[in-house]
Amino acid sequence: MRRAAGSVTALLAAGLVLAGCSSSTEPGDDSSDGAFVVATTTMLGSVVGDIVACAGGNAETLMPAGADPHDFSASSAQIASMASADLVVTNGFDLEEGLTDAIDSAASDGATVLGVAPEVHPIEFGAGGHEDEHDHSEEDAHNHEDEHAEDEHDHDHAHAHDHGSMDPHFWHDAARMAEAAELIGAELGEVTGDDAYVACGTEVHDTLLETDAQVREILSAVPAERRVLITDHDAFGYFADAYDFEVVGTVIPSGSTLAEPSSAELTALVETVNTTGVPAIFSNNANPTDLVDAVAEEAGTDVEVVELFVGSLGEAGSGADTYTGMVTTNAQRIADALG
């Protein structure tokens, strides 16, 4: 298999730690050959790692398992890695709020940056799970992206999560992540001149479509009338859109975990729990469950709090330490709670 001729020897000499390293299985190959790719989130890191394992090279994921992507900030060594990478793969749509400056700096230093969420048919906050808002053509998505291009890296937190902004949580739809894998492979082929990355991106794409089918099979146990979700924050729009669920409430009424609900909003959510009769509220593995527990207790009904892997993969041995493990584990927990 032909691979790109670039080397990360200088990075290794500088003492940078490269996570997710992989190489070709051909005898005598040096694992430093091939592309060096940096991914921001653990979900993207898992997919990038699969592509690099197939085509050769090295991959680093900035965020550790369990990190909240909304407030993670990079170390100086990680910033140097981004600047030296052949490709930096980001989520986009202001998900990585603490990395905005570092991403901009890497791009200014000449790194190729691929923001994935804008390229996989994005939806607006609140659109997922609402039948009249499912149709978002690629042309409409790109038009919306163009209209908001000047705001892509806005540092004002409130503005980044205004009503009507685009939802970054695309990874909860495995079919969209499959599309992302193909895009990443194509971009790596472009920057390295090595078609092996294109082929491997397609291979991972096909595998993730099988994952999507597995998620659908798991969720088939949930009757239509019970396909309602209350979650810790507004992160399951794509899930609802893809798998025919409805998000009826969120503990934090925002797309960011950094927002804080008012007492009136929490009171309204308790009322929603009572009126809908939902059997479970889904919490976030990356954040404390105090507010979720308080809502469940205040509702005064037999409501289970079920932890999902929302913004990060799980630790090794969790069953969610790969992207496929994450989405199938989440699907099983949702099916068990609502089925």
C-alpha positions as CSV (number, residue, x, y, z in Angstrom):
1,M,0.0,0.0,0.0
2,R,1.4,3.4,-1.0
3,R,1.5,6.0,1.7
4,A,2.4,9.6,2.0
5,A,6.1,10.4,2.5
6,G,5.7,12.8,5.3
7,S,7.4,12.1,8.7
8,V,6.6,13.0,12.3
9,T,10.1,12.2,13.5
10,A,10.7,15.8,14.5
11,L,7.6,15.8,16.6
12,L,8.7,12.7,18.4
13,A,12.0,14.3,19.1
14,A,10.3,17.3,20.5
15,G,8.6,15.0,23.1
16,L,5.0,15.2,21.8
17,V,2.9,12.2,22.7
18,L,1.0,10.7,19.7
19,A,-2.1,8.8,20.7
20,G,-3.8,6.3,18.4
21,C,-0.6,5.5,16.5
22,S,-0.9,2.9,13.8
23,S,1.0,1.6,10.8
24,S,0.9,-0.6,7.8
25,T,1.4,-4.3,8.5
26,E,3.9,-4.7,5.6
27,P,7.3,-5.9,6.9
28,G,9.9,-3.3,7.5
29,D,7.5,-0.4,7.4
30,D,8.3,2.6,9.7
31,S,5.2,3.7,11.6
32,S,6.4,7.3,11.3
33,D,5.6,7.1,7.5
34,G,2.2,8.4,6.3
35,A,0.0,11.2,7.4
36,F,-0.1,12.8,10.8
37,V,-3.7,13.6,11.8
38,V,-5.0,15.5,14.8
39,A,-8.7,15.1,15.8
40,T,-10.3,17.2,18.5
41,T,-13.0,15.0,20.0
42,T,-12.9,11.4,21.0
43,M,-15.6,10.4,18.6
44,L,-13.8,11.9,15.6
45,G,-10.5,10.5,17.0
46,S,-11.9,7.0,16.9
47,V,-13.0,7.3,13.3
48,V,-9.7,9.0,12.3
49,G,-7.8,6.2,14.0
50,D,-9.6,3.6,12.0
51,I,-8.8,5.3,8.7
52,V,-5.1,5.8,9.7
53,A,-4.9,2.1,10.9
54,C,-6.1,1.1,7.4
55,A,-3.9,3.5,5.3
56,G,-0.9,4.1,7.6
57,G,0.4,7.1,9.6
58,N,-0.2,8.5,13.0
59,A,-3.2,10.0,14.7
60,E,-3.6,12.1,17.9
61,T,-6.9,12.9,19.7
62,L,-6.7,16.1,21.8
63,M,-9.5,15.3,24.2
64,P,-9.3,12.4,26.7
65,A,-12.1,10.0,27.3
66,G,-14.7,11.7,29.5
67,A,-13.8,15.3,28.6
68,D,-16.6,17.7,27.9
69,P,-15.9,19.2,24.4
70,H,-17.6,22.4,25.3
71,D,-15.0,23.5,27.8
72,F,-11.8,21.6,26.9
73,S,-8.7,23.6,26.3
74,A,-5.5,22.4,24.6
75,S,-2.0,22.2,26.2
76,S,0.9,24.0,24.5
77,A,2.2,20.6,23.2
78,Q,-1.2,19.9,21.7
79,I,-1.3,23.3,20.0
80,A,2.1,22.5,18.5
81,S,0.8,19.1,17.3
82,M,-2.1,20.9,15.5
83,A,0.2,23.3,13.8
84,S,2.4,20.4,12.6
85,A,-0.4,18.1,11.4
86,D,-1.1,17.2,7.8
87,L,-4.8,17.5,8.7
88,V,-6.7,18.8,11.8
89,V,-10.2,17.3,12.0
90,T,-12.6,19.4,14.1
91,N,-16.3,19.1,14.8
92,G,-17.2,22.7,14.0
93,F,-20.3,24.8,14.8
94,D,-18.6,26.1,18.0
95,L,-18.7,22.7,19.8
96,E,-15.0,23.0,20.8
97,E,-15.6,26.4,22.5
98,G,-12.3,26.3,24.4
99,L,-10.3,25.4,21.2
100,T,-11.4,28.2,18.9
101,D,-8.2,30.2,19.2
102,A,-6.0,27.1,18.9
103,I,-7.8,26.0,15.8
104,D,-7.6,29.4,14.2
105,S,-3.9,29.6,15.1
106,A,-3.2,26.2,13.5
107,A,-5.0,27.3,10.3
108,S,-3.0,30.5,10.3
109,D,0.2,28.5,10.6
110,G,-0.7,26.6,7.4
111,A,-2.5,23.5,8.8
112,T,-5.4,22.1,6.8
113,V,-8.5,22.2,9.0
114,L,-11.6,20.1,8.2
115,G,-14.7,21.1,10.2
116,V,-17.0,18.0,9.8
117,A,-20.4,19.1,11.1
118,P,-21.1,21.7,8.4
119,E,-20.5,19.1,5.7
120,V,-22.9,16.3,6.8
121,H,-26.3,17.9,6.2
122,P,-26.6,19.9,9.4
123,I,-29.8,20.7,11.2
124,E,-30.8,23.6,13.4
125,F,-31.2,23.3,17.2
126,G,-34.8,22.2,17.8
127,A,-35.2,20.6,14.3
128,G,-34.5,17.0,15.2
129,G,-37.5,14.9,16.0
130,H,-40.0,17.4,14.5
131,E,-41.6,15.8,11.4
132,D,-42.2,19.1,9.6
133,E,-38.6,20.1,9.9
134,H,-36.8,16.9,8.8
135,D,-36.1,18.0,5.2
136,H,-32.8,20.0,5.1
137,S,-31.3,19.8,1.7
138,E,-27.6,20.1,1.2
139,E,-28.0,23.3,-0.7
140,D,-30.0,24.9,2.1
141,A,-27.4,23.7,4.6
142,H,-24.6,25.3,2.6
143,N,-26.6,28.5,2.1
144,H,-27.2,28.7,5.9
145,E,-23.5,28.1,6.5
146,D,-22.5,30.9,4.0
147,E,-24.9,33.3,5.7
148,H,-23.3,32.7,9.1
149,A,-19.7,32.3,8.0
150,E,-18.6,35.5,9.7
151,D,-20.0,34.1,13.0
152,E,-18.3,30.6,12.7
153,H,-15.7,31.5,15.4
154,D,-17.6,34.0,17.5
155,H,-16.2,34.1,21.0
156,D,-19.4,35.3,22.6
157,H,-20.9,32.2,24.3
158,A,-24.5,33.5,24.3
159,H,-24.3,34.3,20.6
160,A,-22.9,30.8,19.8
161,H,-26.0,29.2,21.2
162,D,-28.7,31.6,20.1
163,H,-32.0,30.0,18.9
164,G,-31.7,29.1,15.3
165,S,-27.9,28.3,15.3
166,M,-26.8,25.0,13.8
167,D,-26.6,21.9,15.9
168,P,-23.0,20.4,16.2
169,H,-24.0,17.1,17.7
170,F,-24.1,15.1,14.4
171,W,-22.2,12.1,15.8
172,H,-25.4,10.7,17.4
173,D,-26.5,9.8,13.9
174,A,-24.2,6.9,12.8
175,A,-25.1,7.4,9.1
176,R,-23.8,11.0,9.3
177,M,-20.6,9.8,11.0
178,A,-20.2,7.3,8.1
179,E,-20.4,10.3,5.7
180,A,-17.8,12.0,7.9
181,A,-15.4,9.1,7.5
182,E,-15.7,9.3,3.7
183,L,-15.0,13.1,3.8
184,I,-12.0,12.7,6.1
185,G,-10.5,10.0,3.8
186,A,-11.0,12.2,0.8
187,E,-9.4,15.2,2.5
188,L,-6.4,13.1,3.6
189,G,-6.1,11.8,0.0
190,E,-6.1,15.4,-1.2
191,V,-3.5,16.7,1.3
192,T,-1.1,13.7,1.0
193,G,-1.6,12.7,-2.6
194,D,-2.2,9.1,-1.4
195,D,-5.4,7.4,-2.6
196,A,-5.1,4.8,0.1
197,Y,-6.7,7.3,2.5
198,V,-9.6,7.7,0.1
199,A,-10.1,3.9,-0.1
200,C,-9.8,3.6,3.7
201,G,-12.3,6.4,4.3
202,T,-14.8,4.5,2.1
203,E,-14.1,1.3,3.9
204,V,-14.8,2.9,7.3
205,H,-17.9,4.6,5.8
206,D,-19.3,1.2,4.9
207,T,-18.5,-0.2,8.3
208,L,-20.3,2.7,10.0
209,L,-23.4,2.1,7.8
210,E,-23.5,-1.4,9.3
211,T,-23.2,0.3,12.7
212,D,-26.2,2.5,11.8
213,A,-28.2,-0.6,10.9
214,Q,-27.3,-2.2,14.2
215,V,-28.4,0.9,16.1
216,R,-31.8,0.8,14.3
217,E,-32.2,-2.9,15.1
218,I,-31.5,-2.2,18.8
219,L,-34.0,0.7,18.9
220,S,-36.7,-1.3,17.1
221,A,-37.6,-2.6,20.6
222,V,-39.0,0.8,21.5
223,P,-42.7,1.3,20.6
224,A,-43.5,4.5,18.7
225,E,-45.5,6.0,21.6
226,R,-42.5,5.6,23.9
227,R,-40.0,7.2,21.6
228,V,-39.7,10.4,23.7
229,L,-36.5,11.7,25.3
230,I,-35.6,14.0,28.2
231,T,-31.9,14.7,28.2
232,D,-29.3,16.7,30.2
233,H,-28.8,19.3,27.4
234,D,-29.9,19.8,23.8
235,A,-27.6,17.2,22.2
236,F,-29.9,14.6,20.7
237,G,-31.5,16.4,17.8
238,Y,-29.7,14.4,15.2
239,F,-30.5,11.1,17.1
240,A,-34.1,12.0,17.2
241,D,-34.1,13.1,13.5
242,A,-32.4,9.9,12.4
243,Y,-34.1,7.3,14.5
244,D,-37.7,8.7,14.9
245,F,-37.6,10.0,18.4
246,E,-38.8,13.2,19.9
247,V,-36.9,15.3,22.4
248,V,-39.6,16.7,24.8
249,G,-37.3,18.4,27.3
250,T,-33.8,19.1,28.4
251,V,-32.4,19.8,31.9
252,I,-30.1,22.5,30.5
253,P,-32.2,24.2,27.7
254,S,-29.1,24.9,25.5
255,G,-26.8,23.1,23.1
256,S,-23.9,23.7,25.5
257,T,-23.3,22.1,28.9
258,L,-21.9,25.5,30.0
259,A,-25.3,27.1,30.1
260,E,-27.4,27.1,33.4
261,P,-31.1,26.6,33.6
262,S,-33.3,29.0,35.6
263,S,-35.6,27.8,38.4
264,A,-38.6,28.4,36.1
265,E,-37.1,26.3,33.4
266,L,-36.5,23.4,35.9
267,T,-40.1,23.7,37.2
268,A,-41.4,23.6,33.6
269,L,-39.3,20.5,33.0
270,V,-40.7,18.7,36.1
271,E,-44.1,19.4,34.7
272,T,-43.1,17.9,31.4
273,V,-41.9,14.8,33.1
274,N,-45.2,14.4,34.9
275,T,-47.4,15.1,31.9
276,T,-45.6,12.9,29.5
277,G,-45.0,10.1,32.0
278,V,-41.5,9.4,30.7
279,P,-39.9,6.5,32.5
280,A,-36.3,7.8,32.2
281,I,-34.2,11.0,32.1
282,F,-30.9,10.6,30.2
283,S,-27.8,12.1,31.8
284,N,-24.4,12.8,30.5
285,N,-21.3,10.8,31.4
286,A,-19.1,13.9,31.1
287,N,-21.0,16.0,33.6
288,P,-22.3,15.6,37.1
289,T,-25.9,14.4,37.4
290,D,-27.0,16.7,40.3
291,L,-29.5,18.7,38.2
292,V,-30.8,15.6,36.5
293,D,-31.2,13.8,39.8
294,A,-33.0,16.8,41.3
295,V,-35.5,16.9,38.4
296,A,-36.2,13.2,38.7
297,E,-36.7,13.6,42.5
298,E,-38.9,16.7,42.2
299,A,-41.1,15.0,39.7
300,G,-42.2,12.6,42.4
301,T,-42.7,9.7,40.0
302,D,-40.7,6.5,39.4
303,V,-38.3,8.1,36.9
304,E,-35.0,6.4,36.2
305,V,-31.8,8.4,35.6
306,V,-29.9,6.6,32.8
307,E,-26.3,7.7,31.9
308,L,-25.4,8.0,28.2
309,F,-22.1,8.8,26.5
310,V,-23.0,12.2,25.1
311,G,-19.9,14.3,24.3
312,S,-17.2,11.7,24.7
313,L,-16.3,8.1,24.4
314,G,-16.0,6.1,27.6
315,E,-12.9,4.8,29.3
316,A,-11.4,1.4,28.3
317,G,-13.6,-1.4,29.3
318,S,-16.7,0.8,29.4
319,G,-18.2,-0.8,26.2
320,A,-18.1,2.7,24.7
321,D,-14.4,3.2,24.2
322,T,-14.8,3.2,20.4
323,Y,-17.3,5.2,18.3
324,T,-19.2,2.0,17.4
325,G,-19.3,1.0,21.0
326,M,-20.5,4.4,22.1
327,V,-23.5,4.6,19.8
328,T,-24.6,0.9,20.2
329,T,-24.2,1.2,24.0
330,N,-26.3,4.4,24.0
331,A,-28.9,2.7,21.8
332,Q,-29.1,-0.3,24.1
333,R,-29.5,1.8,27.2
334,I,-32.2,3.9,25.6
335,A,-34.0,0.7,24.4
336,D,-33.8,-0.9,27.8
337,A,-35.2,2.3,29.5
338,L,-38.0,3.0,27.1
339,G,-38.8,-0.4,25.6
